[in-house]
Amino acid sequence: MYVNKEEISRAKSIDLLTYLMTYELDNLVKISRGNYCTVDHDSLKISNGKWHWFSRQIGGTNVISYLTNVYGYSFPEAVKKINGNLNAKEPVQTKQEYTKRKYFQLPEKADKPLAAIEYLRKRCIDDSLIAYCLYDGILYEEKNHHNVVFLGKDPEGNVKYACMRGTTEKKFHGEVSCSNKNFSFSLGLNNSNDVLHVFESPIDLLSYGTLLKHKKHEWNKQNYLSLGGVYDSNKDTNPIALETFLNNHKNIKNIILHLDNDHAGRAATELIKRVYSNKYNVLDRPPTSGKDVNEYLVKYMNKERGDNNAR
């Protein structure tokens, strides 16, 4: 496939936000003034005319780089795609909202976490785990939109990371700007236990703890870590949240992976096994049914309730 200079120049003439607002509006989620993420990839942030995919540590400044890196188009394919859209529909220029904030700032806390608690209960998370997280200061409800906010702390107890989940029917999940993924959401931190359970999200982490509690296991004596998302890579690149956790917790000898039953989850599992199997005992334990641990938990609890009602 060949593209000439004129085609390339035309494809570069449209800015990223205008392109996404015109041709991919359904996949765009506004986080705050001038900041967006996508429905498909919550760790992919768009602001100030640039995009950055935090879980893959890549980024760019134009539509061509976005299409080639995010969707896997070749350079000529990306140029053809952009110009095809330009021919089909005239773009409406979107004014860029530039933000100067370049520091980590937590969203304001609600007086009471009622929506957060109700949301987590609907996801079948056990009340004792919710109470533990609230008391430990690693979970709260955001005031303006009532999102659930999950926090990650450094070894000194300072909050360095935050991700959010929407509590309404309108799905939303994303990370607070400038979150440090080295210190993702974790639970337990039991130095006498040499096992670490690893998940893609805080919801899956809490779901597994709920399953352990429901099965009469001591959920609060385990070590849990959320990676804050995963990425598909053929390179031996250490997942930053896991690498930092292992460096700070030398007691860990066994890593049990509970990642999703999709392409990204399976690819990330293979990556972690490849990188860490020479030093740790790495086990793959995905949910036996459903896409992720929470989906499995919901099905499990609904079945349990149905069986109990039938008695």
C-alpha positions in Angstrom: 0.0 0.0 0.0 1.4 3.4 -1.0 0.5 6.9 0.2 1.8 10.1 -1.2 2.9 13.3 0.5 -0.4 15.0 0.0 -2.3 12.2 1.7 0.1 12.2 4.6 -0.1 15.9 5.0 -3.9 15.8 5.0 -4.0 13.0 7.6 -1.7 15.1 9.8 -3.9 18.2 9.4 -6.5 17.0 11.9 -5.8 17.1 15.6 -6.3 14.1 17.8 -9.2 15.3 19.9 -11.1 16.6 16.9 -10.7 13.2 15.2 -11.9 11.3 18.2 -14.8 13.6 18.9 -15.9 13.3 15.3 -15.3 9.7 14.5 -14.9 7.8 17.8 -17.2 9.7 20.1 -18.7 6.6 21.6 -15.3 5.4 22.7 -14.3 8.6 24.4 -14.9 9.3 28.1 -14.3 12.7 29.7 -12.5 12.4 33.0 -12.1 16.1 33.8 -11.5 19.4 32.1 -9.2 18.7 29.1 -8.6 15.1 30.1 -10.1 12.0 28.5 -9.7 8.2 28.5 -11.3 5.6 26.2 -14.0 3.0 26.9 -11.7 0.3 25.5 -8.6 1.3 27.5 -9.0 3.1 30.8 -5.2 3.7 31.2 -5.0 5.4 27.8 -5.2 9.2 28.6 -5.8 12.0 26.1 -5.0 15.6 27.1 -3.3 18.7 25.8 -3.4 17.4 22.2 -1.4 14.2 23.2 -2.2 10.7 24.1 -0.4 8.4 26.6 -1.1 4.7 27.2 0.2 4.3 30.8 -0.1 0.5 31.0 2.1 0.2 27.9 4.2 3.2 28.5 3.8 4.6 25.0 2.3 7.8 23.6 2.2 10.3 20.8 0.9 13.6 19.5 -1.2 12.9 16.4 -3.9 10.7 14.9 -1.5 8.6 12.9 0.6 7.5 15.9 -2.7 6.8 17.8 -4.0 4.5 15.1 -0.7 2.7 14.5 0.0 2.1 18.3 -3.5 1.6 19.7 -5.2 -0.2 16.8 -2.2 -1.8 15.1 -2.6 -0.1 11.7 0.5 0.2 9.5 1.5 3.8 8.6 -0.2 3.7 5.2 -3.3 2.0 6.6 -3.6 4.8 9.2 -3.3 7.5 6.6 -5.9 5.8 4.4 -8.2 5.4 7.4 -8.0 9.0 8.5 -8.5 10.4 4.9 -11.4 8.0 4.4 -13.2 9.4 7.5 -12.4 12.9 6.3 -14.0 12.2 3.0 -17.1 10.6 4.5 -17.8 13.3 7.1 -16.5 16.8 7.6 -14.9 17.1 11.1 -16.1 19.6 13.5 -13.1 21.4 15.0 -12.9 20.8 18.8 -11.3 23.4 20.9 -8.5 22.0 22.9 -8.9 22.5 26.7 -5.4 22.7 28.0 -4.7 22.0 31.6 -1.6 23.0 33.5 -2.1 20.6 36.4 0.8 18.2 36.4 0.6 16.8 40.0 -1.2 14.1 41.7 -4.4 15.3 43.3 -7.1 13.1 44.8 -10.8 14.0 44.0 -12.8 15.4 46.9 -14.2 12.9 49.4 -17.9 12.5 50.0 -19.3 12.8 53.5 -20.6 9.3 53.5 -19.6 6.4 51.1 -23.2 5.2 50.6 -23.1 4.9 46.8 -19.7 3.2 47.0 -20.9 0.6 49.5 -24.1 -0.1 47.5 -22.1 -0.5 44.3 -19.6 -2.9 45.8 -22.5 -4.9 47.4 -24.1 -5.2 44.0 -20.8 -6.6 42.7 -21.1 -9.2 45.6 -18.2 -7.8 47.6 -18.4 -8.9 51.2 -19.2 -6.2 53.8 -16.2 -7.1 55.9 -13.8 -6.4 53.0 -15.5 -3.1 52.3 -15.3 -2.1 55.9 -11.6 -3.1 56.1 -10.7 -1.0 53.1 -12.7 2.0 54.4 -11.1 1.7 57.8 -7.6 1.3 56.3 -8.1 4.4 54.2 -7.6 2.7 50.8 -11.1 3.2 49.6 -13.6 6.1 49.6 -16.4 7.7 47.6 -15.7 10.7 45.4 -18.0 13.7 46.2 -19.0 15.1 42.8 -19.7 12.0 40.8 -19.9 9.4 43.6 -17.2 7.2 42.0 -15.5 4.5 44.1 -11.9 5.6 44.6 -9.3 2.9 45.3 -5.9 4.0 46.7 -2.4 2.7 46.6 0.2 3.7 49.1 4.0 3.6 49.2 5.9 1.8 52.0 5.7 5.0 54.2 1.9 5.0 53.9 1.7 8.0 51.5 -1.0 7.8 48.9 0.6 7.7 45.5 -2.0 6.0 43.3 -5.8 6.2 42.7 -8.2 4.6 40.3 -11.9 5.1 40.1 -15.0 3.1 39.2 -18.4 4.6 38.4 -21.3 3.6 40.7 -24.1 4.4 38.2 -25.4 2.6 35.2 -23.1 4.7 33.0 -19.9 2.7 33.1 -16.7 4.6 34.0 -13.3 3.5 35.2 -10.0 5.4 35.0 -7.0 6.5 37.0 -6.5 9.8 38.7 -4.0 12.0 36.7 -0.4 11.5 37.6 -1.0 8.3 39.6 2.2 6.4 40.3 1.6 2.9 39.1 4.5 1.6 41.2 2.1 1.7 44.1 -1.1 0.2 42.8 -4.0 -0.9 45.0 -3.0 -3.8 47.4 -4.3 -5.5 50.4 -3.0 -7.7 53.2 0.7 -7.1 53.2 1.3 -10.1 55.5 5.0 -10.5 55.9 4.7 -14.0 57.3 3.0 -15.3 54.2 5.2 -16.0 51.1 2.3 -16.0 48.6 1.1 -13.1 46.5 -2.2 -13.1 44.6 -2.2 -10.9 41.6 -5.2 -9.4 39.8 -6.0 -6.9 37.0 -8.3 -4.6 39.0 -9.2 -3.8 42.6 -12.7 -5.2 42.0 -11.2 -8.6 41.1 -8.9 -8.5 44.1 -11.8 -7.9 46.5 -13.9 -10.5 44.7 -11.3 -13.2 45.4 -11.0 -12.1 49.0 -14.8 -12.5 49.2 -14.7 -16.0 47.7 -12.1 -17.0 50.3 -14.2 -15.6 53.2 -17.3 -17.3 51.9 -15.4 -20.6 51.8 -14.3 -20.1 55.4 -10.7 -19.3 54.5 -8.7 -16.6 56.3 -8.9 -13.9 53.6 -7.2 -11.3 55.7 -3.9 -13.3 56.1 -3.2 -13.2 52.3 -1.2 -10.7 50.2 -3.1 -9.2 47.2 -2.0 -6.9 44.5 -3.9 -5.2 41.6 -1.8 -4.4 38.6 -4.1 -1.5 37.6 -4.7 -3.1 34.2 -2.5 -5.2 32.0 -0.9 -5.0 28.6 -0.1 -7.5 25.8 3.6 -7.5 25.1 6.1 -9.9 23.6 8.9 -8.1 25.4 10.4 -9.2 28.8 9.2 -6.0 30.4 8.5 -6.2 34.1 5.0 -5.0 35.1 5.9 -2.0 37.2 3.3 -2.5 40.0 4.4 -6.1 40.5 8.1 -5.3 40.2 7.9 -2.7 42.9 5.8 -4.9 45.2 8.3 -7.7 45.0 11.2 -5.4 45.6 9.5 -4.1 48.8 8.4 -7.5 50.0 11.2 -10.0 50.0 9.1 -12.6 51.8 7.2 -13.4 48.6 8.2 -16.8 47.0 5.0 -17.7 45.2 3.0 -15.6 42.7 -0.5 -16.8 41.9 -2.0 -15.0 38.9 -5.8 -14.5 38.6 -5.9 -12.5 35.4 -8.8 -12.3 33.0 -9.9 -14.9 30.5 -9.3 -12.7 27.5 -6.5 -12.1 25.1 -4.9 -9.3 27.2 -5.1 -11.3 30.4 -3.7 -14.5 28.9 -0.9 -12.6 27.2 0.0 -10.8 30.4 0.0 -14.1 32.3 2.5 -15.5 29.8 4.6 -12.4 30.1 4.8 -12.5 33.9 5.5 -16.3 33.9 8.3 -15.7 31.4 9.9 -12.8 33.4 9.6 -14.2 36.9 9.6 -18.0 36.7 13.4 -18.2 37.2 13.1 -16.5 40.6 9.6 -17.3 41.8 7.1 -20.1 41.7 4.5 -18.6 39.3 1.1 -20.3 39.1 -1.7 -19.4 36.6 -5.1 -19.6 38.3 -7.7 -17.7 36.2 -11.4 -17.9 37.1 -12.8 -21.2 36.0 -15.8 -19.5 34.3 -16.6 -16.0 33.2 -14.3 -13.2 31.9 -12.8 -12.2 35.3 -12.9 -13.0 39.0 -15.8 -10.6 39.7 -17.9 -12.2 37.0 -17.2 -15.6 38.5 -18.0 -14.3 42.0 -21.4 -12.9 40.9 -22.3 -16.2 39.2 -21.1 -18.2 42.2 -23.0 -16.1 44.8 -26.2 -16.1 42.7 -26.0 -19.9 42.5 -25.4 -20.2 46.2 -28.4 -18.0 46.9 -30.6 -19.9 44.5 -29.6 -23.2 46.1 -30.3 -21.8 49.6 -33.7 -20.5 48.5 -34.6 -23.9 47.0 -34.0 -25.7 50.3 
